[in-house]
């Protein structure tokens, strides 16, 4: 329990020693029982624990102590490189164990193969059949290479639970010690030195070898599931050139402080988020925005850490460093999504938690049925069936089924520019039936542009020179759009002698000695300038959702210019894709109905909610939900925040700077509406993948146990099947990393 109103903190721990989902379950339960912990999530696939806690009630050291008491080790996950080094070191140890185990097990496997009538022609050295020779080979496999299973089993049993290690230790120990017993009997009876008894040393040794092989494959595959994080981390610069006391210094990027002047040379990565104070260059921001064309930067423009400076030399003042940079926030969001649990995973966790005790009971029951009923008194036969049941039933695949899919799915989505804040959002998004789009900045570019020019008497270029020059002194967004549009046509603007803003009407300016008026109908009427001839064309443009300004030069009407917030190039295509997916698309806006209808028609949207105030957007979403619809709200995350929070899934359009907006469940980094169907597509594919994994994981166990119980599964085959089940589940999840949309 936590104190009401206490400030919560979050921490991530790297955990070692987990062998299956039951281990993760046990750690999670242990942490959640600690006073001061609000929620703990343990991810078996990533070997991490993510904890929300009250620092006044519980410390990281207490959490580590609790995990240590449960039989595992935990360290704060501060350095991702260290975590990677630990994994590489563990893989190296497991490889050495596998090689040693395989070499020792091979003669034992050879001796077993020659027992079959159809392999009797294979040459067999007599020593391979000697029980003492087999004992010498099997003992180091059982107690040196396989010691990790005994340790894991002891820790689990000490904490009144059972895991995969318990099953492996039980099965291999039964085979090993029964073989020792038979060997001792053989020695006492002085049997033929060249033909020993039928032993089961190969069963225990080959099982341990196969389990270690499976774990090795599994670890490698799990490492590939975090490739998205590695790719994002690879975008970060390792060092920075800073100017201090007039000198250039190369320092680690962690030592840069806010306010530092950082030099970025051509071809280098921008190490921090900041503002250009000197220099002009083109910067490649495709890693965040998805825009392949480099963006021109000059003094006053912002740059994002991880972007690549293409040509000029830039001097940048550091504004955000370390964990505050956009890229660091993206990495954190992806990590949290990969480490979180989808609701469907909790079902698998509950099954894993009770699975092992049930399997042990079933194995014991099968032993007695075989020993008493099927083959009375044949201990060896009953033991073999029991071992097969214990091994085939290891629930490793079940524990990996969901987290590996979440890791791969959220990682692939991040590569597409879609950030899911958690596994629960990745799961829920596939249920979306209605998408509500904010108009400004979502369907449209959010920035007005010059769209139409109509002149009365002057040549178009002459008219635009005077019009843009007059507007160049205005701070109104529409004026800025006209000036930018005219300059974009390569037209130079003359000097302005006088400028006057007429609030509510327009502007008046003197350009090259001529009086230029620009504004509304009312301004023209007030100055007695006849403009009736322009009304028909003006109304036609306004019906298309455009804002029209009338211009007069020296008291005579000279033309009109239309400005509009134009639709994004991708909007029409994205909306068509959503409709193909069977999703209803609704546009919501504060604009008047005429303008909204014009944009909606152009975008291919059938239903429009117009003249809705920012505070009313959340109410409109609630009304849709009351109709029984699963609603996703898509907006820019500022005035849309209440609606984003109310929606079943809130999607925030972002370009990296506000990447971790609190109100949204999903962030669409690229500002492209195609990211919406991409998000839904990846959610659907991930859920299909999870269901496939859960089906196959349960099928392995459900089918394997009865097959082993009726005696159709040799223990070493059961071991191979168990190893293959884990690897196949992870490899199926990794298919998500190659998923392509459209």
N, C-alpha and C positions, 0 to 999 in steps of 0.2 A: 504494500500500500504506500501511497505517496501523500505528502502534505498538500492540502488544497492551496492553489495559488503559487506553489513553489516553482521556481524557474527550472525547467527541465534541460538536461544536456544529453548529447548523443555521443556514443563511442563505438568504435569497431575493434574487435579483438581477432587476432589470427590464432586459430586453434589447431593443435597437432594431436594425433593419436586416435582420431575418429576412424572407425572401420565400416560403419554402415549407418543407416538412417536412425536406428535405435539409439546409437551414441548421441546423435544430434538431438534427438528427443529428450534424452536424459539430461543433457547440459541445459537445454532450453527450460525444462521444468525446474531444474536446480536454481537457475538464475532468476526465474520468475517468482520463486519463493522468497527471495531476499527482500528485506524491507527497503523501500526506496526505489525499487525497479518498477517502472511503469509498464515496459514491454521489452522482451528479449526475443530476437529471432535468430536461430542458428541454422546456417545454410551448409548442409553436408557437402554439396558439390563444390562450393567455394572455400570450404573450411574456415568460415568466418562466423562471428557472432556480432549482431548489430543491436545495441542496447540503448534504450531511453531511460534515463535515471535522474534522481534528485541527488545532486552532489552533497547536500547537507545531511543525507541519510545513509548513503552508501558510496564507497570509493572504488576505483578501478582495482586497487590491491585486494579488496574484499571479494570482488568478482573473480579475480584470478585465483584467489585462495579457494573459493567454492569450486571452481572448475578443476583445480588441482586435486581437491578432495575426492572429486568424482572419477579421478584417474586420467585426466588429460592435462595438457599444458596450453596456456594462453598468454599471448603478449599483445600489447596495444599495437594496432595496425597503423603505424605512423609512416613507415617507409615501404612503399610497394616493391622496391627493388629487393629489399631484404626478404620479403615474402616469396618473391620469385627465386632468390638464391636458396632459401630453405627448401622449396619444392624441388629445385634441381638437385640439391644435395640428397634429399630423400629418394629421388628417382635413381640417383647413382648407387645408393646403398641397396635399393631393391633390385637393381640390375645385377649387382655382384652376388646377391643372395640367390637370384634366379639361376645364374650360371652355375654356382656351386651346387644348388639343389638339383638342377638338371643332370649334371655330371654324375652325382651320387645316385640319382634315381634311375638313370638309363640301364645299368646292369640288372636292377630289380625289375624294370619293365620288360627287359629282354627275357628274363626267366619266366615271367608271367605269360608272355606271348607264346612261348613254346609248349605251354600246357594244353593248348587247343590241338585237336587231332589234325586239322587242316594245315597247321604250321609245324608239324612234327619234323619236317624235313630241314628246318633251320638249325644250323650248328649251334650248340650250346656248350660253353666251357663248364666242366664239372664243378669248378669252384663257385660258379654263379648259383648253383643249387644248394650250396652249403649254408645251413641256417646261421652259423656264426659269422660267415662272410656277409650275409644279408643284414645281420644285426649291426655289424660294424658300419655298413653303408647307411642304414636307416636311422641310426641313433643321432648323428649330427644333424640330419634333416629334421628329425622330430624335435630335438631339444636346443639346437643352436639356431638354425634357420627358422624353425617354427615357434621359437620361444615367444615371439611377438603375439601369437594367438593365445598362449597361456596367460601372458600379462593382461591382455585385453579381456579375457574371460574372467580372470580373478577380479579385476576392477569392476566389471559389470555385476558379478555375483555378490561382491562385497556391498554394492549399492542396491541389492535386492532387485536386479533387473537382468535381462539376458540380451545378447546381441549375436552378430555373426560369429565372433570369436568363440563364443560358447559352443555353437554348433560345430565349428571346425575342430576345436580342441577335443570335444566329446567324440566325434567321429574318428579322428586320426588316432587318438589315444586308445580307443577301444581296439582298433585294428593293430596298433603297435604292441600293446601289452598282451593281447591274446597271442600274437605271434611269438613274443618272448616266452610266454608260458609253454607253447608248443615246442619251441627250441630247447627249453630246459628239459622237457619230457623226452625229447629226441636224444639229448645228451645223456640222460640217466639210463635210458633203455639201450644205448650203444647201437643205434640203428646204422644202416649203410651210410658210410661217409660220403658217397657220391650221389645219393638220392635222399634228400631231406623231406620233411613233411610238407603239406600244402600250407604255406604261410601267407600272411597278409601285410608283410613289410612294404611290398610295392604299393598297396592300397594307400597307406598313410603317406608314404614319401611322394608318390605321384600326385595325390590330392594337394599336398602342401605346395608342390611345384606349380600345379595348375592354378591354384588360388593366387599365388604370387604373380604368375604370368598375367592373370586376369586383372589384378590390381594395377600392374604396370601399364597395361593397355588403357585401363580406366583413367589412371592419373594423367597419361599423355593426352587422352581425349578431353578430359576436364580442362587441361591447360589450354587446349585449342578453343574451348568454349569461352574463354576470357580474352580472345584475340581482339575484340572490339575495344576493350579497356587498353590493351597494349598499343593498339593503333592510335588511340586518342592521346595516350601518354607520349607516344613518339612524336607528336606534334609540338610538344613543349620544348622550348629552348633550354639548354643546360647552363649557358653562361650569358653574360651581358657586358657590353662596353659602356661604362659610365664616365661622365665628366665630373671629377672632384678636384677642387683647388686648381682648376685649369688644366688638369692632366687626364689623359685617357687611361682607364684602368679596366682590365678584364676580371670580372668577379663572378662567382656562382650566382645564378639567378635568384637564389634564396636570400642573398645579401642585399639585393636592391631594395631601397626604401622609397616610400611615396614622396614625390617631389624631385627625385633624382632625374638628371638629364641623361638619357640613354641614346647612344649612337647606333643606328641600324644601317649597316652597309648593304649594297646590292647583293641579292642572293641569300641574305641571312633571314632567319626567323625573327619576328618581333617578340622580345622576351616578356613583355608586360602589356597591360592595357594602359593606354595613355593618349595624350594629345600632341599632335605634331606642332613644334614651335619653330622649326627651320627645315627647309628643303622641300623638294617636289619629287614625287615618285608615283609609280603604279604598284599597288599592293594586292596580292592574290589572297582573297578571303574565302575561297571556295570551301575550305575545311569547315567553316561555320555557316556560310550563307548558301552554299551550293551554286553560287554564281561563278561561272568559269572565267568570265572576263575580268581582268584585274581592275581595281577601283583606283582612280586618280586621287592622290592625297596631297594636300598643301597645308601651310600653317593654319591652325584652328580646327582641322579635321581630327577625328578620333581614329585610333588604330587598335586592333584586337590582338592580344598575345597569341602566338601560334601562326598568324598570317605570315606570308613570305613577301619580303620586299624585293620587287623585280629589278628596278634599274637605279633610281636616284638614291642619294645618301640622305637619310632622315635623322633629325634630332627630335627625340620624343620625351616629353615630361611624364614620368610615371604617375598614374592615377590609381591603378589597382594592381596589387602584387599578390604573389602566392596563391592562397586559397580563395582570394576574392576575384581573381580574373575570370572572365567568361569561360575559358577553356577548363579551368579547375572546377568550376561549378558544373559544367557539362559532365566531366569525369565523375564528380560526386553523385550527380543524379543517376547516371548509368550504373554506378556501383551499388547505390541504394536499391535500384530496381532489380539488379541481378541478385542482390542479397536478401530481398524481401520475399514473402510467401504469398502465393496466390491462394484463394480460398480452397481450390481443388486440392492443393498440396496438403492441407491439414487433414483431409480424408485419408490420404496415403500415409501420413504420419501416424494417425490413430491405428491404422491396420498394422503398420510396422511395429508399433509399440506392443501389440498383443500377439504378434505372429510367432516369435521365437518360443515362448513358453508352450504355445499350442503345438508347435512342431515337435518339441522335446517329448511332450505327452503322447503324440501320435507315434513317434519313433519307438518309445517304450512299449506302447500297446502292440505295435507291429512285431516287435521282438518276441513278446510273449505268445502272440498268435502263431508265429512261425515255429518257435521253440517247443510249444506245448501241442499245437494242433496240426500244423502243416507238415513239418518234419520233426516229429518228437525226438527231443534229446540232441538234435544236430545244432550245437551252439554256433559253429562256424557259419552255417548257412543263415541262421537267424541274425547273427551279428552283421553279416554282409548286407542284408536288406535294411537293417537299422542304420548303418553308416550311410548307405545311399540316400535314405530319407533325410537324414540330418544335413547332408551336403547339398542336395538339390533344392532344399527349402530355404537356403540363405536369402534373405529379402534385400540383397544389395540393389538389384535392378529396380525394385519398388521405391527405394529411397532416392534413387537417381532420376526416376522417371520425370518428375515435375521440375526440380531445380535446374537441371541441364537444359531443358526446353526454355525455361524462363531466361536463363543466361544467354543462350544462343539467339532467342527471339528478340529480346530487348537490345542485345548487341547489334544485330542486323538492322533493327529499327533505327538505332542511333546512327548507323552508317548512312541511312536514308534521310537523316535529319529529323527524326521523330524521337523525342525523349519521353519515355513513360516513367512517372515518378515512383512506381511500385508495381510489383507483380499483380496486385489486385486490380490495378487499372488496365494492365495488359490483358487480364482475363475479361474484365467487364466490357471493354471497348467492342468486342465482337458481337455484343447483344444490341448495339445501337441501331435504332430504326428511324430516328429523325435527327437531322443535323440542322441547327439554327446558326446562320451566318450573320455576323455584324457586317454592315455595308462598308463603312469608311475604314480603309486600311486593311480590310480583310478581303472582300470581293473586289474593291477598288484599290488604287495605289495609295489613297489617303493624301494625295498631293495634287492640287489642280494643275491642269496643263492647257495651253492654248490649243483649241481644236478647230475653230472656224474664223475666217476673215471675209467680210463683204464690204467693198468700197462703193461710194456714191459717184465720185467724179475723179479723184486722184488715182494715179498708178498705185498698185498694192504696196510696192516697196517704199514709196514716198509716204504713203499713209501710215505704214507701220513704223517708220523712222520717228514721225511726230508723236504717234500714239505711245510708243514704248518710252520715248524720252520723257514725256509728261508723266508717265506712270513710274519712272525710275526713282523718283523721290518719295513715293508712297511706300508705307510699310505693310499695306494690306496684302494678304496671301494671293488674292486675285491679280493684283498689280505685279507681284513677283513672278507669277506664272506668265503674264504677258511679256514682261522684260526677258525672262529666260527663253521663252519661245521665239521671240524676235532675234535675240542674240544667237540662238541656235541655228537660225537661217543665214547667219553670216552678215547681218545688217549692223553697221556701226551707228551708234546713237549720238546725236548732236548735244551740245551743252544746253542746260536749262537756266534761263535768266531769273525766273520767278516760279514759286510753287505755293499753292494754297490748297489745303484739304477742306472740303465742305462736308462736315459730318452728316451722314444719312443720305447724302445725294451723290457725292463723287469728288472730283478734283478740278482745279484750274491751274494752268501753267503757261508760261511764256517760253516758247521754243523758237529760236532764230527769229525773234521779233513777232511771231505769230501767237495769238491766243488759242490755247487748246483746252477744250472742255471734255471731260470724260465722266460718264456716270449713268444714272437711271433716266427713265422717261420724265420723272418729276423735275429733274435738273434741266432737261431740255425745255420743258413747258415753262419753268420758272424764268428761263433766259429767252423765252419767246422764239425758240428755234423750231421750225416745222420738221417733224420727223415721222408724220403719219405714213409716209411711203415705206418706212422700214418695219412697221408693226407686223405685217403678215410673216415676213422672214424671221422676225424676232420671236414671234409666238411659236413658230415651227421648231426653232432651236430650243426654246424653253420646254416644249412638250417632250423633247429628247433628253431632258434632264440637265440642260446646260445653263450656265449663268451668262447673260448677255450684257455688254456695256456699249453704250452709244457714244460716238465721238463727233465733236463739231470743231472746225478750225475757222477762226475769224468770223464767228457767228453763223456759219453755214454747215449743215449736216454733212459729214464726210465719210461715215462708215460705221460698221459695228464689228466687235470682236467677241467671240464666244469662248468661255473657259469652262472646263468640266473636270471633275475628279474621275479620271478615266479608269476603265476596268483593267485589272491585271491580265496579262497575256494568257496566264494559265487558268483563269477562273472558269471560262466556258468549258474547257476540256475536263477540269476536275469535277464540275457539277454534273456533266454527262456521265462520268465514271461512277459517281455516287448513285445516280439514278439507275445505271446498269446493275449496281449491286443491290438494288431493291430498297434504297434508302430515300426517304422523303427529305427534300431540301427546302428550308424556309429562310427568307432574308428578313432581318430586323434592323430598323433604322429610325433615327430621329428626324430624317428628312421628310419633306412633304410627299404626299401620295403620288403626285405626277412624276417627280424626279425618281422616286423609288421604283415606280412601275417601269420607267424607261430603262433603268439599270437592270432590273430583274428580267425584263424581256430580252435584253441583249445577252444576259448571262445564262438564260435558259431556266430561270427559277419561276415556278408557277404560283407560289404563295408568298405574299409580302405582308409584313407587319410594319406599317409606316407610322410616323409621328409619335414614336415611343420614346419617352424620356429615359435617360440612363438608369434612373432608379426604378423605372417600370419594366426594364428588360427581364429582371429576375422574376417578376410577377407573370410575365408572358411565358417564361419557361415553366413555371409552376402549373399554369393552365394546361400546357401541353402534356405535362406529366400526369395531371388529373385525368386526361383522356386515355391514360394507360400506355403512353409512349415512353420508350427509353431514349432520353434526349442527350445529345452532345451539343454544347454551346461553343462556338468558335469566335474569338474576339482578340483585340489587341492587348487585353490584360490590364487596362487602366480604368476607363469608365465602365468596362464590361465585367469588372471583378465580381460584383454581387451575382450576376447571372452565371459566371463561370463556376462560382462556388455552389450555387443551387443546382446546376445541371448534374445529371448522372455522371457525365464525363465532361470536364471543362478542358478545352484545348486553347492554348494561348499562342497567338502568332508572335514570333520573336525573331530577332536577328542576332541573338547571342548576348546582347548587353543585359537584358532582363531575363536571362535563361531560366532562372529558378523562381519564377513568379509564384508566390504562395497560393494564389487562388486556383491555379490550373492543375489538373491531373496529368496532362500531356502538354509538352511544349513542341511546337512546330518551328524548328530553328530557321528554316529557309524562307519563311514568309510566303510560301507557294501553296495554294489551296490543294494541289495534288498530294500534299502531305497528309490530308485528311483521309482520302481513300487508301493511301499507303498505310496509315496507322490502323485502319479497320482491317485491311488485308493481312497485315502482320499479326494482328490479334487473332483473327480467324485461323490463320495457318498455325500459329503457336498452340491454340487450343486443340486443333486437330492432332498436332504432334504430341501434345501431352496425353490425349486420350489414347492414341496409338501406343505410347510408351506404357501407360498404366495397364492397358489391355494385355500387351505382351508380357509385362512383368508379372502380372497376376496369372496369366496363362502358363508361364514357365512353372510357377510354384503349384498352381492348382492341378495342372496335368502331370507335372513331374512327381508329386508326392504319391498319388495312387499308382503310377507306373512303377515307381521304386518299391512301393509296398507289396505289389504282387510279384516282385522279383524279376522284372524285365529290364532293370537298370543296374549295371555294374557300378561300384562306387567311383572308379576313375572316370567313367562316362558321365556320371552325375556331376563330378567336379568340373569337367570340361564344359558341360551344359551350363552350370552355374556361372562360370567365368564368361562364357559367351553371352549369356543373358545380359550381364552388366554392360559389356562392351557394345552389344547391339543397340541397347537403349541409348547410350551416349552417342553412338554414331548416327542413330536416327535423329536425335536432337540437333546434331551438327548440320543436318541437311538444311536447317533454317538459315544458316549462315550463307548459303548459296541461293537463297530465295530471290526471285526476280518478280517485280510487279508488272502488271499489264499483260 
